Amino acid sequence: MPTRDPVAVNRLLADAAATADFARRLYGKLPPDLSGWTILLRGELGAGKSTFARALINAAGHSGPVPSPTYTLVEPYQMAHGNIYHIDLYRVSSEEELSYLGWEELEDGLRLVEWPDRAPGLMTQADIVLTLTYENTGRRVELRALSERGEALVRGFESS
C-alpha cells in the first residue's frame, strides 16, 4: 500500500513577532471545540516553543501571564471555547510519567506539548507537530499533520 506524503507547511519566521503571528493564525484555524486536540511543539532550547504557546493561548482570549510550565509541568487555562493545557515534558524521564500528570483527564481541551520527544508515543496520539529550528537570525517552522483532522487544519492553513 503506497504511503501518502505528509501534509505540511514550511515557513521562515523572521523574529518572535512572526512566531506569535503564526501562532495566532493557527489558533484561528482550530475548531470552536478544542476538546481532544494535541499539538506537539518541537525545537531546541530557545527556538520559540514557549513564544508560540503564549501567543496561541493569548489568541484564545487569555489576558494574564502565561508562565512556562517547566516546573509545574502543566499550566491549565480555562477558555470560552474549551480548556488549553500548556505542558512541558522536559523534566519527564519516561512515558509512563504521563499518567501521573493526569494525561487522560486533559482530553477535555487542547494539549500544547513542549519537549514531546520525552514521550515518543505521543506522535501517534497527536494531531499536529510544529517544529522550530534556527535559521540565520530567524526560525524555520514546519507544521505537519499527524491525524486526519490535523491534515484538514494544515491544508486550510496552507491555503490561507
C-alpha positions, 0 to 999 in steps of 0.5 A: 500500500503506497504511503501518502506524503505528509501534509505540511507547511514550511515557513521562515519566521523572521523574529518572535513577532512572526512566531506569535503571528503564526501562532495566532493564525493557527489558533484561528484555524482550530475548531470552536471545540478544542476538546481532544486536540494535541499539538506537539511543539518541537525545537531546541532550547530557545527556538520559540516553543514557549513564544508560540504557546503564549501567543496561541493561548493569548489568541484564545482570549487569555489576558494574564501571564502565561508562565512556562510550565517547566516546573509545574509541568502543566499550566491549565487555562480555562477558555470560552471555547474549551480548556488549553493545557500548556505542558512541558515534558522536559523534566519527564524521564519516561512515558509512563510519567504521563499518567501521573500528570493526569494525561487522560483527564486533559482530553477535555481541551487542547494539549500544547506539548513542549519537549514531546520527544520525552514521550515518543508515543505521543506522535501517534496520539497527536494531531499536529507537530510544529517544529522550530529550528534556527535559521540565520537570525530567524526560525524555520517552522514546519507544521505537519499533520499527524491525524486526519483532522490535523491534515484538514487544519494544515491544508486550510492553513496552507491555503490561507 
